[in-house]
Amino acid sequence: MAVALPALLPMRPFLREVVWGGRRLEGAFGKQLPPGLSIGESFELSALPHQESRVASGPLAGSPLGNLVQSRGSQLVGGGVWERFGADFPLLVKLIDASKDISVQVHPDDDYARRCNLGRFGKMEAWYVLGSDGGRVAAGLEEGVDLKTLAAALDAGRAAEVIRFHAVAAGDLVFLPPGTVHALCGGVMVYEVQQASDLTFRLYDYDRVGIDGKLRELHVARALEVIDVDSRPHIRRHSVRAGSGDAESGEKQGFETPVQLVESECFRLTLHRVGEAACRLATGDSFLALTHVRGGEVAIEAADASCRMRLGETVLIPAGREISVTAPGTGKSRAEYLAASVVA
C-alpha cells in the first residue's frame, strides 16, 4: 500500500563542487560539506538528473524529488501545475556561495531551448542576496553596447569594460530575465530561484581551469544568439529590511506582512518574517518551497504533521495544504524565510 503523501517534506540538498566555490555554506547555513571540496551550490529543491534533492525525513525519507513528481503528480505539484508542466518539475532552488567570481554568462529563453532541442526550459532566475562581503554582481551591458562591440571586447579580454556592475548587500533582490548578461562576483552569497534548467552559455571565464584540470569551455557563439543587449535587470534594494507601514501593522500581530519579491510567468517569490505568533499559509493550486534564510529555527505545523526548519534548510509543501509557521522563543526578533511557488 502506498504511503500517504505527507503535508511537510523536509529536503536534503545535492551539493555541487565548482571551481569558484568555497566552504562558507558550512559556517553560514550549517551545510555538512564533503571534506576538502569547494562547494558553490546547494541544490535545495531540484529534480535535475544526477543533481536531485531528496526527502530528508519522514515516511518518504530518501526519495528523490523527480520520483515523487512522477509517482504523486498533481497531488504533489497541484492540478494547474501538472496540467501546465506534467512530470517536468518546473523550479530549481539553490543556495550559492560565490567565493570567487563566477563566469560571465547568459541563459536562453524557452523558445530557444526548445527550438535547439536543448530541453523544455530556458532559464529565468532571481537572486536574493544573503551576504555580501563588499561584493557586487554583473548584470546587463553598458548603454550603447551592441553585439559587435561585446564580441570585440571579449576577443580583447576587456569584458569588464562593457558589462554593468552593481554593488549588492544582504536583502537585495536581483531579477534576471533570459538573455541578460550576468555573473555573481566573489564574496556574494545568494538564494536563487530559477526555471529547472542548467542551460548556461559562458562568455568569459578568466582563462580558468575547472575541477577536472581542463580549461573551462566557452559558448560565445551560442551566447551571442540569445543575448538581449537592452535587458536591464530589476534590482530591489534591501527588501529584507523594509520598514513600512505594512511591517508596522504586521508587528502588532507578531509577524510582518509578506513582501512580494517576484511575480512572473515562471515563478513567484515572497519574503516572510515570523515571530512567536502563528503565520498561516495555504498552498492552493501550486506546491510551495520554504527556505529558512535568517534567525532561529522555525516550527511548521499542518493538520497531521509538524517539523522544525533550521537556518539554511528547505521544506516542500504539497499543493492544497494549510500550514502555520512560528519562530518559538524568538521574543522580539524575527526569523525570515523565502517561499517559492509557480503560477498555475
Salt bridges, closest charged atoms under 4 A:
GLU26 OE1 - ARG23 NH2 3.43
GLU41 OE1 - ARG16 NH1 2.91
GLU41 OE2 - LYS94 NZ 2.86
GLU44 OE2 - LYS31 NZ 2.71
ASP88 OD2 - ARG120 NH1 2.94
ASP97 OD1 - ARG24 NH2 2.64
ASP110 OD2 - ARG114 NH2 3.71
GLU125 OE2 - HIS107 NE2 2.91
GLU125 OE2 - HIS182 NE2 2.89
GLU142 OE1 - ARG164 NE 3.93
GLU143 OE2 - ARG164 NH2 3.05
GLU143 OE2 - ARG232 NH2 3.52
GLU161 OE1 - ARG158 NH1 2.91
ASP172 OD2 - ARG237 NH1 2.93
ASP172 OD1 - HIS238 ND1 3.71
GLU192 OE2 - LYS94 NZ 3.78
ASP198 OD2 - ARG16 NH2 3.55
ASP205 OD1 - ARG208 NH2 2.70
ASP205 OD2 - ARG216 NE 2.73
GLU217 OE1 - HIS219 NE2 3.88
GLU251 OE1 - ARG334 NH2 2.85
GLU256 OE2 - ARG273 NH1 2.80
GLU263 OE2 - ARG268 NE 3.08
GLU297 OE2 - ARG308 NH1 2.48
GLU297 OE1 - ARG310 NE 3.61
GLU336 OE2 - ARG241 NH1 3.68
GLU336 OE2 - ARG273 NE 2.89
GLU336 OE2 - ARG294 NH1 3.11
